[in-house]
Amino acid sequence: MKALQEKIRKEGRALSDDVLKVDSFLNHQIDPAFMQEIGQEFARRFKGENITKIITLESSGITPAVMTGLELGVQVVFARKSKSLTLQDGLITSSVYSFTKEERKEISISSDFIDENDRVLVIDDFLANGQAALGLMQMVAKANAQLVGIGIVIEKAFQNGGNKLRENDVRVESLAQISSMEKGKITFVEEEVLV
């Protein structure tokens, strides 16, 4: 998605060879019109898959997931990273390690909102090592639902998460794939092929 690549170039910042800061439109401040375009693109890519539910992980995955849900006309469920007094029983859980935050979290969703009749699309903001996606996939499996695919806003293709998922025959649709962020220069996979 060229518009996303341009947005990353203009507003993103490589804080290191591994960490990309896109908080002006995705991870802190939200650009609603642009996120609507993101949702439209995911809906276009997964059209015809008879998706009944979208799941994501709080918090940065919520906006692209909601915009996609709006376009597809389906409910969105987000996995919580912390315990809640209102979310106690009938939980589907998974353990996820965050390399950015350097911590392991147990994530959970209520079994009231996903079951064996669901065809599920996972949407998330980033794909790096694949831990969040794998955790969400485990939750879909525990619910006996069917995973249709995974939509990722930004994939760090130089890390192993995307390969792990694709090697397991998971359909992964990434709107922007970054091949490198060395020395602060963001390079996309398509550009690497052209060189």
Protein Blocks (a to p, Z undefined) as FASTA:
>chain_A
ZZlmmmmmmmgccfbfkbccfkkmmmmpacfklmmmmmmmmmmmmgoklpabdcdddfkl
mmmmmmmmmmnopacddddfbdcfklmghpacdddddfklopacdddddfklgcfkbccd
dddfbdckommmmmmmmmmmmnopacfbdcdfbdcfkbmklmmmmmnopacddfbdcfbf
gehiacdfklmmmZZ
